[in-house]
Amino acid sequence: GQNIDQPTEMTATEGAIVQINCTYQTSGFNGLFWYQQHAGEAPTFLSYNVLDGLEEKGRFSSFLSRSKGYSYLLLKELQMKDSASYLCAVIDSNYQLIWGAGTKLIIKP
Amino acid sequence: ETGVTQTPRHLVMGMTNKKSLKCEQHLGHNAMYWYKQSAKKPLELMFVYNFKEQTENNSVPSRFSPECPNSSHLFLHLHTLQPEDSALYLCASSQEGLAGPYEQYFGPGTRLTVT
């Protein structure tokens, strides 16, 4: 079967750095998305990785290792508004989007 | 209006009611999706429409009936639902191409409670 694993919940301190991991076992791979979802709101696109390596976008970076079936989202200089759920999703060989259950990130002052 | 809009935002219905959820996208995309989101579970893809044609139906019970009259509008008709159907229903759109799916843009969702 196809599976995406993310930690259920993480806690971090304002101003700090946090890394949210995502591991996947899918039938093929055609890219990986990270989305942010604030409570009661729609998921919004953060990043897309299809090649190995690090993609940096402001305070957020996303890393991919296809050989390890692994990605992480790195958030720097955490702000209270970063409290949200972070969803990992993989495009499989049939171009279907497989979603993880999401990681709830709690930021404390 | 911009982006993807959904109405209503909240809906409470009895198991014998019939109601419809509406989604509209203002992004010129060619694909639209219905998802079900339950607490602490992955997003469940229900239906996909590409150029108004349904291309996915992931074993969704017949009490959910989608309708896509054009590439900008998507409906989800509900009838004789069960309490376990209570969830957040999200609509999304994207621009599909030869290279596969691009990022999806989501609406704010409809919080459905079945009593």
Interface residues (C-beta under 8 A of the other chain):
Chain A: I4 T8 N30 G31 F33 E41 A42 P43 T44 F45 Y48 L87 A89 I91 Y95 Q96 L97 I98 W99 G100 A101 G102
Chain B: V4 K40 K41 P42 L43 L45 L90 G100 P101 E103 Q104 Y105 F106 G107 P108 G109
